[in-house]
Amino acid sequence: MTNKELLYVEDALGHEQYFQTRCNEVMNQMQDADLKMCVQQMAQRHSQLFQSFYGLL
């Protein structure tokens, strides 16, 4: 991988980590069970994407 490609992966890791954190924060403030489950699934998906990007390193 080139340095530029590594920077893209590093940037993607940061974004996925941020999205996962935000989803968890919002989920903890929700009252509606259906919405909470939806946001929880989004957080899990961002976690999976993070692991995929991390695997590239």
PDB file with one MODEL, atoms N, CA, C and O in Angstrom:
MODEL        1
ATOM      1  N   MET A   1       0.843  -1.180   0.000  1.00  0.00           N
ATOM      2  CA  MET A   1       0.000   0.000   0.000  1.00  0.00           C
ATOM      3  C   MET A   1       0.885   1.239   0.000  1.00  0.00           C
ATOM      4  O   MET A   1       1.940   1.278   0.633  1.00  0.00           O
ATOM      5  N   THR A   2       0.430   2.230  -0.717  1.00  0.00           N
ATOM      6  CA  THR A   2       1.160   3.491  -0.736  1.00  0.00           C
ATOM      7  C   THR A   2       0.826   4.286   0.521  1.00  0.00           C
ATOM      8  O   THR A   2      -0.121   3.969   1.240  1.00  0.00           O
ATOM      9  N   ASN A   3       1.616   5.321   0.771  1.00  0.00           N
ATOM     10  CA  ASN A   3       1.349   6.188   1.926  1.00  0.00           C
ATOM     11  C   ASN A   3      -0.021   6.849   1.815  1.00  0.00           C
ATOM     12  O   ASN A   3      -0.731   7.003   2.809  1.00  0.00           O
ATOM     13  N   LYS A   4      -0.380   7.236   0.599  1.00  0.00           N
ATOM     14  CA  LYS A   4      -1.675   7.888   0.401  1.00  0.00           C
ATOM     15  C   LYS A   4      -2.818   6.923   0.700  1.00  0.00           C
ATOM     16  O   LYS A   4      -3.808   7.313   1.319  1.00  0.00           O
ATOM     17  N   GLU A   5      -2.696   5.682   0.273  1.00  0.00           N
ATOM     18  CA  GLU A   5      -3.720   4.683   0.548  1.00  0.00           C
ATOM     19  C   GLU A   5      -3.829   4.414   2.052  1.00  0.00           C
ATOM     20  O   GLU A   5      -4.930   4.261   2.583  1.00  0.00           O
ATOM     21  N   LEU A   6      -2.695   4.358   2.724  1.00  0.00           N
ATOM     22  CA  LEU A   6      -2.710   4.173   4.176  1.00  0.00           C
ATOM     23  C   LEU A   6      -3.408   5.331   4.880  1.00  0.00           C
ATOM     24  O   LEU A   6      -4.124   5.130   5.860  1.00  0.00           O
ATOM     25  N   LEU A   7      -3.197   6.536   4.379  1.00  0.00           N
ATOM     26  CA  LEU A   7      -3.881   7.693   4.962  1.00  0.00           C
ATOM     27  C   LEU A   7      -5.390   7.598   4.771  1.00  0.00           C
ATOM     28  O   LEU A   7      -6.154   7.978   5.658  1.00  0.00           O
ATOM     29  N   TYR A   8      -5.823   7.092   3.615  1.00  0.00           N
ATOM     30  CA  TYR A   8      -7.257   6.905   3.381  1.00  0.00           C
ATOM     31  C   TYR A   8      -7.842   5.889   4.354  1.00  0.00           C
ATOM     32  O   TYR A   8      -8.923   6.095   4.906  1.00  0.00           O
ATOM     33  N   VAL A   9      -7.121   4.792   4.559  1.00  0.00           N
ATOM     34  CA  VAL A   9      -7.600   3.762   5.487  1.00  0.00           C
ATOM     35  C   VAL A   9      -7.641   4.316   6.907  1.00  0.00           C
ATOM     36  O   VAL A   9      -8.595   4.075   7.647  1.00  0.00           O
ATOM     37  N   GLU A  10      -6.606   5.059   7.282  1.00  0.00           N
ATOM     38  CA  GLU A  10      -6.564   5.663   8.612  1.00  0.00           C
ATOM     39  C   GLU A  10      -7.730   6.634   8.805  1.00  0.00           C
ATOM     40  O   GLU A  10      -8.346   6.668   9.871  1.00  0.00           O
ATOM     41  N   ASP A  11      -8.023   7.408   7.787  1.00  0.00           N
ATOM     42  CA  ASP A  11      -9.145   8.344   7.840  1.00  0.00           C
ATOM     43  C   ASP A  11     -10.465   7.585   7.976  1.00  0.00           C
ATOM     44  O   ASP A  11     -11.331   7.972   8.762  1.00  0.00           O
ATOM     45  N   ALA A  12     -10.614   6.515   7.215  1.00  0.00           N
ATOM     46  CA  ALA A  12     -11.833   5.706   7.284  1.00  0.00           C
ATOM     47  C   ALA A  12     -11.995   5.096   8.672  1.00  0.00           C
ATOM     48  O   ALA A  12     -13.110   5.024   9.189  1.00  0.00           O
ATOM     49  N   LEU A  13     -10.886   4.651   9.283  1.00  0.00           N
ATOM     50  CA  LEU A  13     -10.945   4.111  10.643  1.00  0.00           C
ATOM     51  C   LEU A  13     -11.477   5.153  11.618  1.00  0.00           C
ATOM     52  O   LEU A  13     -12.325   4.857  12.459  1.00  0.00           O
ATOM     53  N   GLY A  14     -10.973   6.362  11.497  1.00  0.00           N
ATOM     54  CA  GLY A  14     -11.424   7.440  12.376  1.00  0.00           C
ATOM     55  C   GLY A  14     -12.906   7.744  12.205  1.00  0.00           C
ATOM     56  O   GLY A  14     -13.622   7.967  13.181  1.00  0.00           O
ATOM     57  N   HIS A  15     -13.353   7.750  10.967  1.00  0.00           N
ATOM     58  CA  HIS A  15     -14.773   8.025  10.701  1.00  0.00           C
ATOM     59  C   HIS A  15     -15.662   6.932  11.280  1.00  0.00           C
ATOM     60  O   HIS A  15     -16.672   7.224  11.920  1.00  0.00           O
ATOM     61  N   GLU A  16     -15.292   5.688  11.057  1.00  0.00           N
ATOM     62  CA  GLU A  16     -16.110   4.585  11.562  1.00  0.00           C
ATOM     63  C   GLU A  16     -16.143   4.562  13.085  1.00  0.00           C
ATOM     64  O   GLU A  16     -17.176   4.268  13.686  1.00  0.00           O
ATOM     65  N   GLN A  17     -15.016   4.871  13.702  1.00  0.00           N
ATOM     66  CA  GLN A  17     -14.962   4.916  15.166  1.00  0.00           C
ATOM     67  C   GLN A  17     -15.855   6.043  15.691  1.00  0.00           C
ATOM     68  O   GLN A  17     -16.569   5.868  16.678  1.00  0.00           O
ATOM     69  N   TYR A  18     -15.810   7.197  15.025  1.00  0.00           N
ATOM     70  CA  TYR A  18     -16.650   8.331  15.413  1.00  0.00           C
ATOM     71  C   TYR A  18     -18.134   7.982  15.278  1.00  0.00           C
ATOM     72  O   TYR A  18     -18.923   8.242  16.188  1.00  0.00           O
ATOM     73  N   PHE A  19     -18.511   7.391  14.135  1.00  0.00           N
ATOM     74  CA  PHE A  19     -19.916   7.046  13.911  1.00  0.00           C
ATOM     75  C   PHE A  19     -20.411   6.030  14.934  1.00  0.00           C
ATOM     76  O   PHE A  19     -21.543   6.122  15.411  1.00  0.00           O
ATOM     77  N   GLN A  20     -19.574   5.073  15.265  1.00  0.00           N
ATOM     78  CA  GLN A  20     -19.957   4.069  16.256  1.00  0.00           C
ATOM     79  C   GLN A  20     -20.174   4.736  17.616  1.00  0.00           C
ATOM     80  O   GLN A  20     -21.152   4.445  18.304  1.00  0.00           O
ATOM     81  N   THR A  21     -19.274   5.618  17.996  1.00  0.00           N
ATOM     82  CA  THR A  21     -19.392   6.327  19.273  1.00  0.00           C
ATOM     83  C   THR A  21     -20.663   7.168  19.316  1.00  0.00           C
ATOM     84  O   THR A  21     -21.394   7.145  20.307  1.00  0.00           O
ATOM     85  N   ARG A  22     -20.926   7.905  18.247  1.00  0.00           N
ATOM     86  CA  ARG A  22     -22.125   8.759  18.196  1.00  0.00           C
ATOM     87  C   ARG A  22     -23.400   7.923  18.250  1.00  0.00           C
ATOM     88  O   ARG A  22     -24.354   8.288  18.937  1.00  0.00           O
ATOM     89  N   CYS A  23     -23.418   6.806  17.531  1.00  0.00           N
ATOM     90  CA  CYS A  23     -24.598   5.940  17.567  1.00  0.00           C
ATOM     91  C   CYS A  23     -24.857   5.455  18.983  1.00  0.00           C
ATOM     92  O   CYS A  23     -25.999   5.456  19.442  1.00  0.00           O
ATOM     93  N   ASN A  24     -23.815   5.043  19.672  1.00  0.00           N
ATOM     94  CA  ASN A  24     -23.976   4.564  21.046  1.00  0.00           C
ATOM     95  C   ASN A  24     -24.456   5.674  21.977  1.00  0.00           C
ATOM     96  O   ASN A  24     -25.289   5.431  22.851  1.00  0.00           O
ATOM     97  N   GLU A  25     -23.942   6.882  21.799  1.00  0.00           N
ATOM     98  CA  GLU A  25     -24.377   8.005  22.628  1.00  0.00           C
ATOM     99  C   GLU A  25     -25.850   8.322  22.398  1.00  0.00           C
ATOM    100  O   GLU A  25     -26.602   8.525  23.352  1.00  0.00           O
ATOM    101  N   VAL A  26     -26.257   8.363  21.144  1.00  0.00           N
ATOM    102  CA  VAL A  26     -27.651   8.673  20.806  1.00  0.00           C
ATOM    103  C   VAL A  26     -28.568   7.548  21.283  1.00  0.00           C
ATOM    104  O   VAL A  26     -29.648   7.798  21.818  1.00  0.00           O
ATOM    105  N   MET A  27     -28.125   6.311  21.082  1.00  0.00           N
ATOM    106  CA  MET A  27     -28.930   5.156  21.479  1.00  0.00           C
ATOM    107  C   MET A  27     -29.242   5.194  22.978  1.00  0.00           C
ATOM    108  O   MET A  27     -30.353   4.863  23.390  1.00  0.00           O
ATOM    109  N   ASN A  28     -28.280   5.592  23.775  1.00  0.00           N
ATOM    110  CA  ASN A  28     -28.481   5.638  25.219  1.00  0.00           C
ATOM    111  C   ASN A  28     -29.471   6.712  25.654  1.00  0.00           C
ATOM    112  O   ASN A  28     -29.968   6.680  26.779  1.00  0.00           O
ATOM    113  N   GLN A  29     -29.756   7.651  24.778  1.00  0.00           N
ATOM    114  CA  GLN A  29     -30.695   8.723  25.105  1.00  0.00           C
ATOM    115  C   GLN A  29     -32.102   8.457  24.571  1.00  0.00           C
ATOM    116  O   GLN A  29     -33.034   9.199  24.884  1.00  0.00           O
ATOM    117  N   MET A  30     -32.257   7.420  23.780  1.00  0.00           N
ATOM    118  CA  MET A  30     -33.549   7.143  23.142  1.00  0.00           C
ATOM    119  C   MET A  30     -34.493   6.401  24.064  1.00  0.00           C
ATOM    120  O   MET A  30     -34.077   5.612  24.912  1.00  0.00           O
ATOM    121  N   GLN A  31     -35.771   6.673  23.877  1.00  0.00           N
ATOM    122  CA  GLN A  31     -36.819   6.002  24.634  1.00  0.00           C
ATOM    123  C   GLN A  31     -37.540   4.957  23.785  1.00  0.00           C
ATOM    124  O   GLN A  31     -37.947   3.912  24.292  1.00  0.00           O
ATOM    125  N   ASP A  32     -37.696   5.242  22.500  1.00  0.00           N
ATOM    126  CA  ASP A  32     -38.416   4.348  21.591  1.00  0.00           C
ATOM    127  C   ASP A  32     -37.574   3.098  21.325  1.00  0.00           C
ATOM    128  O   ASP A  32     -36.448   3.189  20.835  1.00  0.00           O
ATOM    129  N   ALA A  33     -38.129   1.942  21.650  1.00  0.00           N
ATOM    130  CA  ALA A  33     -37.392   0.677  21.537  1.00  0.00           C
ATOM    131  C   ALA A  33     -37.032   0.338  20.088  1.00  0.00           C
ATOM    132  O   ALA A  33     -35.945  -0.174  19.821  1.00  0.00           O
ATOM    133  N   ASP A  34     -37.944   0.625  19.155  1.00  0.00           N
ATOM    134  CA  ASP A  34     -37.673   0.316  17.748  1.00  0.00           C
ATOM    135  C   ASP A  34     -36.535   1.170  17.196  1.00  0.00           C
ATOM    136  O   ASP A  34     -35.644   0.668  16.511  1.00  0.00           O
ATOM    137  N   LEU A  35     -36.576   2.464  17.503  1.00  0.00           N
ATOM    138  CA  LEU A  35     -35.510   3.349  17.049  1.00  0.00           C
ATOM    139  C   LEU A  35     -34.181   2.984  17.714  1.00  0.00           C
ATOM    140  O   LEU A  35     -33.125   3.012  17.082  1.00  0.00           O
ATOM    141  N   LYS A  36     -34.255   2.647  18.980  1.00  0.00           N
ATOM    142  CA  LYS A  36     -33.057   2.267  19.721  1.00  0.00           C
ATOM    143  C   LYS A  36     -32.410   1.037  19.081  1.00  0.00           C
ATOM    144  O   LYS A  36     -31.188   0.981  18.946  1.00  0.00           O
ATOM    145  N   MET A  37     -33.221   0.058  18.689  1.00  0.00           N
ATOM    146  CA  MET A  37     -32.709  -1.145  18.056  1.00  0.00           C
ATOM    147  C   MET A  37     -32.084  -0.813  16.691  1.00  0.00           C
ATOM    148  O   MET A  37     -31.050  -1.371  16.325  1.00  0.00           O
ATOM    149  N   CYS A  38     -32.711   0.082  15.959  1.00  0.00           N
ATOM    150  CA  CYS A  38     -32.190   0.498  14.661  1.00  0.00           C
ATOM    151  C   CYS A  38     -30.817   1.156  14.810  1.00  0.00           C
ATOM    152  O   CYS A  38     -29.891   0.848  14.060  1.00  0.00           O
ATOM    153  N   VAL A  39     -30.695   2.047  15.765  1.00  0.00           N
ATOM    154  CA  VAL A  39     -29.424   2.740  15.994  1.00  0.00           C
ATOM    155  C   VAL A  39     -28.372   1.757  16.520  1.00  0.00           C
ATOM    156  O   VAL A  39     -27.190   1.886  16.202  1.00  0.00           O
ATOM    157  N   GLN A  40     -28.790   0.799  17.306  1.00  0.00           N
ATOM    158  CA  GLN A  40     -27.862  -0.221  17.795  1.00  0.00           C
ATOM    159  C   GLN A  40     -27.307  -1.031  16.618  1.00  0.00           C
ATOM    160  O   GLN A  40     -26.118  -1.349  16.589  1.00  0.00           O
ATOM    161  N   GLN A  41     -28.157  -1.358  15.663  1.00  0.00           N
ATOM    162  CA  GLN A  41     -27.714  -2.077  14.474  1.00  0.00           C
ATOM    163  C   GLN A  41     -26.735  -1.236  13.654  1.00  0.00           C
ATOM    164  O   GLN A  41     -25.770  -1.760  13.096  1.00  0.00           O
ATOM    165  N   MET A  42     -26.990   0.056  13.589  1.00  0.00           N
ATOM    166  CA  MET A  42     -26.068   0.951  12.886  1.00  0.00           C
ATOM    167  C   MET A  42     -24.707   0.972  13.583  1.00  0.00           C
ATOM    168  O   MET A  42     -23.670   0.947  12.920  1.00  0.00           O
ATOM    169  N   ALA A  43     -24.707   1.016  14.904  1.00  0.00           N
ATOM    170  CA  ALA A  43     -23.452   1.003  15.660  1.00  0.00           C
ATOM    171  C   ALA A  43     -22.691  -0.290  15.412  1.00  0.00           C
ATOM    172  O   ALA A  43     -21.469  -0.276  15.263  1.00  0.00           O
ATOM    173  N   GLN A  44     -23.405  -1.401  15.367  1.00  0.00           N
ATOM    174  CA  GLN A  44     -22.765  -2.688  15.095  1.00  0.00           C
ATOM    175  C   GLN A  44     -22.174  -2.715  13.693  1.00  0.00           C
ATOM    176  O   GLN A  44     -21.081  -3.243  13.484  1.00  0.00           O
ATOM    177  N   ARG A  45     -22.889  -2.152  12.743  1.00  0.00           N
ATOM    178  CA  ARG A  45     -22.394  -2.119  11.362  1.00  0.00           C
ATOM    179  C   ARG A  45     -21.124  -1.278  11.275  1.00  0.00           C
ATOM    180  O   ARG A  45     -20.177  -1.658  10.586  1.00  0.00           O
ATOM    181  N   HIS A  46     -21.094  -0.138  11.968  1.00  0.00           N
ATOM    182  CA  HIS A  46     -19.894   0.693  11.958  1.00  0.00           C
ATOM    183  C   HIS A  46     -18.733  -0.031  12.636  1.00  0.00           C
ATOM    184  O   HIS A  46     -17.580   0.134  12.237  1.00  0.00           O
ATOM    185  N   SER A  47     -19.026  -0.813  13.633  1.00  0.00           N
ATOM    186  CA  SER A  47     -17.992  -1.616  14.281  1.00  0.00           C
ATOM    187  C   SER A  47     -17.425  -2.647  13.308  1.00  0.00           C
ATOM    188  O   SER A  47     -16.214  -2.862  13.256  1.00  0.00           O
ATOM    189  N   GLN A  48     -18.302  -3.280  12.542  1.00  0.00           N
ATOM    190  CA  GLN A  48     -17.859  -4.254  11.546  1.00  0.00           C
ATOM    191  C   GLN A  48     -17.008  -3.589  10.466  1.00  0.00           C
ATOM    192  O   GLN A  48     -15.984  -4.130  10.047  1.00  0.00           O
ATOM    193  N   LEU A  49     -17.438  -2.422  10.025  1.00  0.00           N
ATOM    194  CA  LEU A  49     -16.663  -1.691   9.014  1.00  0.00           C
ATOM    195  C   LEU A  49     -15.295  -1.296   9.556  1.00  0.00           C
ATOM    196  O   LEU A  49     -14.291  -1.374   8.847  1.00  0.00           O
ATOM    197  N   PHE A  50     -15.263  -0.869  10.826  1.00  0.00           N
ATOM    198  CA  PHE A  50     -13.990  -0.528  11.462  1.00  0.00           C
ATOM    199  C   PHE A  50     -13.056  -1.733  11.421  1.00  0.00           C
ATOM    200  O   PHE A  50     -11.888  -1.607  11.053  1.00  0.00           O
ATOM    201  N   GLN A  51     -13.573  -2.897  11.798  1.00  0.00           N
ATOM    202  CA  GLN A  51     -12.752  -4.108  11.803  1.00  0.00           C
ATOM    203  C   GLN A  51     -12.274  -4.460  10.390  1.00  0.00           C
ATOM    204  O   GLN A  51     -11.149  -4.928  10.216  1.00  0.00           O
ATOM    205  N   SER A  52     -13.111  -4.240   9.399  1.00  0.00           N
ATOM    206  CA  SER A  52     -12.719  -4.519   8.016  1.00  0.00           C
ATOM    207  C   SER A  52     -11.578  -3.597   7.574  1.00  0.00           C
ATOM    208  O   SER A  52     -10.595  -4.048   6.986  1.00  0.00           O
ATOM    209  N   PHE A  53     -11.723  -2.313   7.862  1.00  0.00           N
ATOM    210  CA  PHE A  53     -10.669  -1.373   7.519  1.00  0.00           C
ATOM    211  C   PHE A  53      -9.379  -1.673   8.284  1.00  0.00           C
ATOM    212  O   PHE A  53      -8.282  -1.596   7.730  1.00  0.00           O
ATOM    213  N   TYR A  54      -9.529  -2.014   9.560  1.00  0.00           N
ATOM    214  CA  TYR A  54      -8.369  -2.329  10.394  1.00  0.00           C
ATOM    215  C   TYR A  54      -7.643  -3.555   9.841  1.00  0.00           C
ATOM    216  O   TYR A  54      -6.417  -3.645   9.903  1.00  0.00           O
ATOM    217  N   GLY A  55      -8.406  -4.480   9.308  1.00  0.00           N
ATOM    218  CA  GLY A  55      -7.822  -5.672   8.724  1.00  0.00           C
ATOM    219  C   GLY A  55      -6.939  -5.371   7.519  1.00  0.00           C
ATOM    220  O   GLY A  55      -6.057  -6.161   7.185  1.00  0.00           O
ATOM    221  N   LEU A  56      -7.167  -4.237   6.865  1.00  0.00           N
ATOM    222  CA  LEU A  56      -6.332  -3.855   5.733  1.00  0.00           C
ATOM    223  C   LEU A  56      -4.929  -3.456   6.158  1.00  0.00           C
ATOM    224  O   LEU A  56      -3.989  -3.494   5.363  1.00  0.00           O
ATOM    225  N   LEU A  57      -4.802  -3.075   7.411  1.00  0.00           N
ATOM    226  CA  LEU A  57      -3.485  -2.661   7.881  1.00  0.00           C
ATOM    227  C   LEU A  57      -2.677  -3.882   8.228  1.00  0.00           C
ATOM    228  O   LEU A  57      -1.526  -3.762   8.649  1.00  0.00           O
TER     229      LEU A  57
ENDMDL
END
